[in-house]
Amino acid sequence: MHHDVSGLAELRAEEITAWFGNHKVLDRVSLTMPAGGITALIGPSGCGKSTFLRILNRMHELVPSAQLAGQVLLDGEDIYDPDKRLIDARRSIGMVFQKPNPFPAMSIRENVLAGLKLTGTTASKSAKAALVEECLIKGGLWNEVKDRLDAPGGGLSGGQQQRLCIARSLAVKPRVLLMDEPCSALDPTSTRVIEETMLELAREVTIVIVTHNMQQAARVSDTCAFFLAAQGTPGVIVEHGDTKAMFSHPRDERTADYVHGRFG
Ligand SMILES: Nc1ncnc2c1ncn2[C@@H]1O[C@H](COP(=O)(O)OP(=O)(O)OP(=O)(O)O)[C@@H](O)[C@H]1O
């Protein structure tokens, strides 16, 4: 299959079912996350959004009791193909977490470059310097840190740390960036800066974001998927599609109730 590593990539989940032990938490969830778009995953707590996100870059299998059925296709290629290496899936599909997690004692520069070691990538000193600048610019942090690249990452504010984590994930040139409530630990100003960064990044990387903030989903996402797990049943997608349409004219009453803040 044609595989343009520099181009924008579509991520597609097909019939994903997930368990922790015998507890089924997702049931045959299918979703196409368009290339170069921002897809928001919304829904009440416990409906399986984070589990679904973790399945998209093979983090679910880190939990010993976790099981999975279905496929995840990056530009048509199954990331769970036994011939594919885990590290390749993780490099192509990066993740930013709820709580900023830079290496606190490492310098800002070393934080950005940290992923290169893990993926065994080597680069010259000047190539590394260029990469650090490029990723910090894309992460929306360059102007604030360019004069102190050797200061520890842990000395930055929460919002800056989160942008540092975004820059770090960009350094290995991912094709998809997964973000699990990336702003929930941040103040409104930092949140807006991250949202602007996301809108810029979407030109070159496909983004999937879990968010509890409906305004945020409306501001940043092109497409949206509403997850729901009815009492005692696994999570499913009730409705998905164009974000503006889903917020203004939801097809399902449960979506209407959720996006208007009537539950969850
Ligand atoms: N490591 C785990 N071991 C066992 N069960 C788990 C584990 N992680 C999640 N679950 C269960 O899977 C279900 C889905 O959880 P998940 O965190 O994916 O939901 P969520 O929609 O992301 O929730 P939230 O919005 O609160 O983060 C829940 O019933 C949860 O208790």
The ligand as a MOL file (V3000), in Angstrom:
LIG
                    3D

  0  0  0     0  0            999 V3000
M  V30 BEGIN CTAB
M  V30 COUNTS 31 33 0 0 0
M  V30 BEGIN ATOM
M  V30 1 N -6.9300 0.1020 34.1230 0
M  V30 2 C -8.2140 -0.2320 34.2430 0
M  V30 3 N -8.5780 -1.3890 34.8300 0
M  V30 4 C -9.8820 -1.7360 34.9630 0
M  V30 5 N -10.9050 -0.9910 34.5030 0
M  V30 6 C -10.6070 0.1680 33.8980 0
M  V30 7 C -9.2530 0.6110 33.7300 0
M  V30 8 N -9.2620 1.8100 33.0870 0
M  V30 9 C -10.5560 2.1040 32.8640 0
M  V30 10 N -11.3680 1.1190 33.3450 0
M  V30 11 C -12.8450 1.0890 33.2520 0
M  V30 12 O -13.2140 1.2330 31.8890 0
M  V30 13 C -14.3820 2.0460 31.7620 0
M  V30 14 C -14.0730 3.2030 30.8280 0
M  V30 15 O -13.1070 4.0660 31.4430 0
M  V30 16 P -12.4290 5.2740 30.6720 0
M  V30 17 O -11.4050 5.8570 31.5570 0
M  V30 18 O -12.0370 4.8440 29.3180 0
M  V30 19 O -13.6760 6.2760 30.5470 0
M  V30 20 P -13.6820 7.8150 30.1810 0
M  V30 21 O -14.8700 8.0270 29.3220 0
M  V30 22 O -12.3770 8.2280 29.6330 0
M  V30 23 O -13.8990 8.4700 31.5960 0
M  V30 24 P -13.4010 9.9010 32.1470 0
M  V30 25 O -14.1280 10.8940 31.3050 0
M  V30 26 O -13.8610 9.9010 33.5640 0
M  V30 27 O -11.9220 9.9540 32.0020 0
M  V30 28 C -14.7740 2.4780 33.1560 0
M  V30 29 O -15.7760 1.5970 33.6160 0
M  V30 30 C -13.4910 2.2710 33.9600 0
M  V30 31 O -13.7830 1.9720 35.2970 0
M  V30 END ATOM
M  V30 BEGIN BOND
M  V30 1 1 1 2
M  V30 2 1 2 3
M  V30 3 2 2 7
M  V30 4 2 3 4
M  V30 5 1 4 5
M  V30 6 2 5 6
M  V30 7 1 6 7
M  V30 8 1 6 10
M  V30 9 1 7 8
M  V30 10 2 8 9
M  V30 11 1 9 10
M  V30 12 1 10 11
M  V30 13 1 11 12
M  V30 14 1 11 30
M  V30 15 1 12 13
M  V30 16 1 13 14
M  V30 17 1 13 28
M  V30 18 1 14 15
M  V30 19 1 15 16
M  V30 20 2 16 17
M  V30 21 1 16 18
M  V30 22 1 16 19
M  V30 23 1 19 20
M  V30 24 2 20 21
M  V30 25 1 20 22
M  V30 26 1 20 23
M  V30 27 1 23 24
M  V30 28 2 24 25
M  V30 29 1 24 26
M  V30 30 1 24 27
M  V30 31 1 28 29
M  V30 32 1 28 30
M  V30 33 1 30 31
M  V30 END BOND
M  V30 END CTAB
M  END
